[in-house]
């Protein structure tokens, strides 16, 4: 029972992050599963099985809040499913001694990407409203799906920033569309893992726990996406992923304490600095938007007075 509650809490937190940022469920839950001793392929399979239900619930919630572009969902989700099946088959064929450090390295890279992406960069709004092109979405889906299955997560960290960077969609619609398309990716990866592994190493209690927490969080996250500052949340979650997977890699390669602790100190200090910087920038951006809104309102008021005169 304690295990079920623990994994439900992890699923709750992971889905709140994923539904608000468009990324993080697979990376967060797989990082935990590896930390408690699950094999790499089993950890990814467990996370993806739970994600089938959470992605379905998240997609419905985002759709109800008007956060989904169905054309983007199909254009990126179908090739994403193909990439995920290929990634799951590849990971299942690797020996555990090779797969574990490989997955930790992929997760560490994704964590660094999330941390840097949300700490340093803002959003490009110049192309907002322009259509998303198939020649961009198809290869993106294939690559993101492959990374997602081999890393136990990565669909969101690869797909969401890439579409955000194009500046062609509102952030909330990017997040809602990526979350909804991930249902296809999770289902495809799960089928491929089950065909390759059977149920070996997959604990149904872990799956149920992650699923239960995720189902509770999905509608909350779809609502929060309009209110939570993504920059701050991305920096916080990215730091957790970087620290946890750095620790796992040090354990795999038996790195000496004389090296471990200074690196841990650097990671934690950098993480704290990133969160503080993200909060500062969020406040500055909010103030700038308020000033700009006030200027527009004043300009509209003056224009209305001129028309009356």
C-alpha positions as CSV (number, residue, x, y, z in Angstrom):
1,X,0.0,0.0,0.0
2,X,2.8,2.4,0.9
3,X,4.4,1.7,-2.5
4,X,1.2,2.4,-4.3
5,X,0.7,5.7,-2.5
6,X,4.4,6.7,-3.2
7,X,4.1,6.0,-6.9
8,X,0.7,7.7,-7.0
9,X,2.3,10.9,-5.6
10,X,5.1,10.6,-8.2
11,X,2.5,10.2,-10.9
12,X,0.6,13.2,-9.6
13,X,3.7,15.4,-9.6
14,X,4.9,14.2,-12.9
15,X,1.6,14.8,-14.6
16,X,1.2,18.2,-13.1
17,X,4.6,19.1,-14.6
18,X,3.8,17.4,-17.9
19,X,0.4,18.9,-18.4
20,X,1.7,22.4,-17.5
21,X,5.0,22.3,-19.5
22,X,4.2,19.8,-22.2
23,X,7.0,17.6,-21.0
24,X,8.3,15.8,-17.9
25,X,6.1,12.8,-17.1
26,X,8.3,10.2,-18.7
27,X,11.6,11.7,-17.8
28,X,10.5,12.3,-14.2
29,X,8.9,8.9,-13.6
30,X,11.6,6.9,-15.4
31,X,14.3,8.7,-13.4
32,X,12.5,7.5,-10.2
33,X,12.0,4.0,-11.4
34,X,15.7,3.7,-12.3
35,X,16.6,5.1,-8.8
36,X,14.5,2.3,-7.1
37,X,16.2,-0.4,-9.1
38,X,14.1,-1.1,-12.2
39,X,15.9,-2.2,-15.3
40,X,16.1,0.4,-18.1
41,X,13.7,-1.3,-20.5
42,X,11.3,-2.2,-17.7
43,X,11.4,1.4,-16.4
44,X,10.6,2.8,-19.8
45,X,7.8,0.2,-20.4
46,X,6.3,0.9,-17.0
47,X,6.2,4.7,-17.6
48,X,4.8,4.3,-21.0
49,X,2.0,1.9,-19.9
50,X,0.9,4.4,-17.2
51,X,1.2,7.2,-19.8
52,X,-1.5,5.6,-22.0
53,X,-4.1,6.4,-19.4
54,X,-2.7,9.8,-18.3
55,X,-2.2,11.0,-21.9
56,X,-5.7,10.1,-22.8
57,X,-7.1,12.0,-19.7
58,X,-4.7,14.9,-20.4
59,X,-5.7,15.1,-24.0
60,X,-9.4,15.2,-23.2
61,X,-8.8,17.9,-20.5
62,X,-6.7,20.0,-22.9
63,X,-9.3,19.6,-25.6
64,X,-12.1,20.8,-23.3
65,X,-10.0,23.9,-22.4
66,X,-9.4,24.6,-26.1
67,X,-5.7,23.8,-26.0
68,X,-5.5,21.3,-28.9
69,X,-4.8,21.7,-32.6
70,X,-5.8,18.3,-34.1
71,X,-3.9,18.8,-37.4
72,X,-0.7,19.1,-35.4
73,X,-1.6,16.1,-33.3
74,X,-1.9,13.9,-36.3
75,X,1.1,15.2,-38.2
76,X,3.5,14.8,-35.3
77,X,1.8,11.9,-33.4
78,X,1.7,9.3,-36.2
79,X,5.4,9.5,-37.1
80,X,6.0,9.8,-33.3
81,X,4.4,6.4,-32.8
82,X,6.6,4.9,-35.5
83,X,9.7,6.3,-33.9
84,X,8.7,5.1,-30.4
85,X,8.2,1.5,-31.7
86,X,11.7,1.6,-33.2
87,X,13.2,3.0,-30.0
88,X,11.5,0.5,-27.7
89,X,12.7,-2.4,-29.9
90,X,16.3,-1.0,-29.9
91,X,16.3,-0.5,-26.1
92,X,14.9,-4.0,-25.4
93,X,17.7,-5.6,-27.4
94,X,20.5,-3.9,-25.2
95,X,22.2,-5.6,-22.3
96,X,21.2,-4.0,-18.9
97,X,24.9,-3.0,-18.2
98,X,24.9,-1.0,-21.4
99,X,21.3,0.2,-21.3
100,X,21.4,1.7,-17.8
101,X,24.2,4.2,-18.3
102,X,22.8,5.0,-21.8
103,X,19.4,5.8,-20.4
104,X,20.9,7.9,-17.6
105,X,23.0,9.8,-20.1
106,X,19.9,10.5,-22.3
107,X,17.9,11.6,-19.3
108,X,20.8,13.8,-18.1
109,X,21.0,15.5,-21.5
110,X,17.2,16.0,-21.6
111,X,17.3,17.5,-18.1
112,X,20.1,19.9,-19.0
113,X,18.1,20.9,-22.1
114,X,15.0,21.6,-20.1
115,X,16.9,23.5,-17.5
116,X,18.8,25.7,-20.0
117,X,15.8,26.1,-22.4
118,X,13.5,27.4,-19.8
119,X,16.0,29.4,-17.8
120,X,17.7,31.3,-20.6
121,X,15.3,31.6,-23.6
122,X,12.0,33.3,-24.0
123,X,9.4,32.6,-26.6
124,X,9.4,33.8,-30.2
125,X,6.1,35.3,-31.1
126,X,6.9,36.7,-34.6
127,X,5.3,33.8,-36.5
128,X,2.3,33.3,-34.3
129,X,-0.7,32.0,-36.3
130,X,1.2,30.6,-39.3
131,X,0.5,27.0,-40.2
132,X,2.8,24.2,-39.0
133,X,4.4,22.4,-42.0
134,X,4.3,18.6,-42.4
135,X,8.0,18.6,-43.5
136,X,8.9,19.9,-40.1
137,X,6.5,17.9,-37.9
138,X,7.1,14.4,-39.5
139,X,10.9,14.2,-38.9
140,X,10.4,15.9,-35.5
141,X,7.8,13.2,-34.5
142,X,10.1,10.4,-35.6
143,X,13.1,11.7,-33.7
144,X,11.1,12.6,-30.6
145,X,9.3,9.3,-30.5
146,X,12.6,7.3,-30.8
147,X,14.3,9.4,-28.0
148,X,11.2,9.0,-25.8
149,X,11.2,5.2,-25.9
150,X,15.0,4.8,-25.5
151,X,15.3,7.4,-22.8
152,X,12.1,6.5,-20.9
153,X,10.9,10.1,-21.7
154,X,11.8,12.8,-24.2
155,X,8.7,13.3,-26.3
156,X,7.9,16.6,-24.6
157,X,11.5,17.8,-24.1
158,X,12.2,17.4,-27.8
159,X,8.8,18.2,-29.3
160,X,7.5,21.1,-27.2
161,X,10.6,23.4,-27.4
162,X,11.0,22.7,-31.1
163,X,7.4,23.8,-31.9
164,X,7.5,26.7,-29.4
165,X,10.7,27.9,-31.0
166,X,8.9,28.2,-34.4
167,X,6.6,30.8,-32.8
168,X,3.7,29.6,-34.9
169,X,1.4,28.4,-32.1
170,X,0.3,29.8,-28.7
171,X,2.2,28.1,-25.9
172,X,-0.9,26.6,-24.4
173,X,-1.9,25.0,-27.8
174,X,1.6,23.6,-28.2
175,X,1.5,22.0,-24.8
176,X,-2.0,20.7,-25.3
177,X,-1.3,19.3,-28.8
178,X,2.0,17.6,-27.8
179,X,0.3,16.1,-24.7
180,X,-2.5,14.7,-26.8
181,X,-0.2,13.3,-29.5
182,X,1.8,11.6,-26.8
183,X,-1.1,9.1,-26.4
184,X,-0.2,7.6,-29.8
185,X,3.5,7.5,-28.8
186,X,2.9,5.8,-25.4
187,X,0.6,3.2,-26.9
188,X,3.0,2.4,-29.7
189,X,6.0,2.1,-27.3
190,X,4.0,0.0,-24.8
191,X,3.0,-2.5,-27.5
192,X,6.6,-2.7,-28.7
193,X,8.0,-3.2,-25.2
194,X,5.4,-5.9,-24.4
195,X,6.2,-7.8,-27.6
196,X,9.9,-7.6,-26.9
197,X,9.9,-8.2,-23.1
198,X,6.5,-9.7,-22.2
199,X,5.7,-8.5,-18.7
200,X,9.2,-9.2,-17.4
201,X,10.3,-6.6,-14.9
202,X,7.0,-4.6,-15.1
203,X,5.4,-4.3,-11.7
204,X,1.6,-3.7,-12.0
205,X,1.6,-1.8,-8.7
206,X,4.0,0.7,-10.1
207,X,1.9,1.1,-13.2
208,X,-1.3,1.5,-11.2
209,X,0.3,4.0,-8.8
210,X,1.7,6.2,-11.6
211,X,-1.6,6.0,-13.5
212,X,-3.8,6.9,-10.5
213,X,-1.7,10.0,-9.7
214,X,-1.6,11.0,-13.3
215,X,-5.3,10.7,-13.8
216,X,-6.0,13.0,-10.8
217,X,-3.5,15.6,-12.0
218,X,-4.4,15.7,-15.7
219,X,-7.4,18.1,-15.5
220,X,-5.7,20.2,-12.9
221,X,-2.6,20.6,-15.2
222,X,-4.7,21.4,-18.2
223,X,-6.2,24.3,-16.2
224,X,-2.9,25.4,-14.7
225,X,-1.2,25.7,-18.1
226,X,-2.9,29.1,-18.3
227,X,-1.6,30.3,-14.9
228,X,1.7,28.5,-14.0
229,X,4.9,30.3,-15.1
230,X,6.5,27.7,-17.5
231,X,10.0,29.3,-17.1
232,X,10.1,28.8,-13.4
233,X,8.6,25.3,-13.4
234,X,10.9,24.2,-16.3
235,X,14.0,25.3,-14.3
236,X,12.9,23.5,-11.2
237,X,12.1,20.2,-12.9
238,X,15.2,20.3,-15.1
239,X,17.4,20.7,-12.0
240,X,15.8,17.7,-10.3
241,X,16.4,15.5,-13.4
242,X,20.0,16.7,-13.8
243,X,20.9,16.0,-10.2
244,X,19.2,12.6,-10.0
245,X,20.8,11.2,-13.2
246,X,24.2,12.7,-12.4
247,X,24.0,10.8,-9.1
248,X,23.0,7.6,-10.9
249,X,25.8,7.8,-13.4
250,X,28.4,8.4,-10.6
251,X,27.0,5.2,-8.9
252,X,27.3,3.2,-12.2
253,X,30.9,4.2,-12.8
254,X,31.9,4.2,-9.1
255,X,33.2,7.7,-9.1
256,X,35.1,8.7,-5.9
257,X,33.6,10.9,-3.2
258,X,36.3,13.4,-3.8
259,X,34.8,14.1,-7.2
260,X,31.2,13.4,-6.4
261,X,30.6,16.1,-3.7
262,X,32.2,19.0,-5.5
263,X,30.1,18.2,-8.6
264,X,26.9,17.8,-6.5
265,X,27.7,21.3,-5.0
266,X,28.1,22.8,-8.5
267,X,24.9,21.2,-9.7
268,X,22.8,22.3,-6.7
269,X,24.2,25.9,-6.8
270,X,23.6,26.1,-10.5
271,X,20.1,24.8,-10.1
272,X,19.3,27.3,-7.3
273,X,20.7,30.1,-9.4
274,X,18.6,29.0,-12.5
275,X,15.4,29.0,-10.4
276,X,16.2,32.4,-9.0
277,X,17.0,33.8,-12.4
278,X,13.8,32.3,-13.9
279,X,11.7,33.9,-11.2
280,X,13.4,37.3,-11.7
281,X,12.8,37.1,-15.5
282,X,9.2,36.0,-15.0
283,X,8.6,39.0,-12.8
284,X,10.3,41.3,-15.3
285,X,8.3,39.9,-18.2
286,X,5.1,40.2,-16.3
287,X,5.8,43.9,-15.5
288,X,6.7,44.6,-19.1
289,X,3.5,43.0,-20.4
290,X,1.5,45.0,-17.9
291,X,3.2,48.3,-19.1
292,X,2.6,47.3,-22.7
293,X,-1.1,46.5,-22.0
294,X,-1.5,49.9,-20.2
295,X,0.0,51.6,-23.2
296,X,-2.3,49.9,-25.7
297,X,-5.3,50.7,-23.5
298,X,-4.3,54.4,-23.3
299,X,-3.8,54.5,-27.1
300,X,-7.2,52.9,-27.7
301,X,-8.8,55.4,-25.3
302,X,-7.2,58.4,-27.1
303,X,-8.2,57.0,-30.5
304,X,-11.8,56.7,-29.2
305,X,-11.7,60.4,-28.0
306,X,-10.4,61.5,-31.4
307,X,-13.2,59.7,-33.2
308,X,-15.8,61.3,-30.9
309,X,-14.4,64.8,-31.5
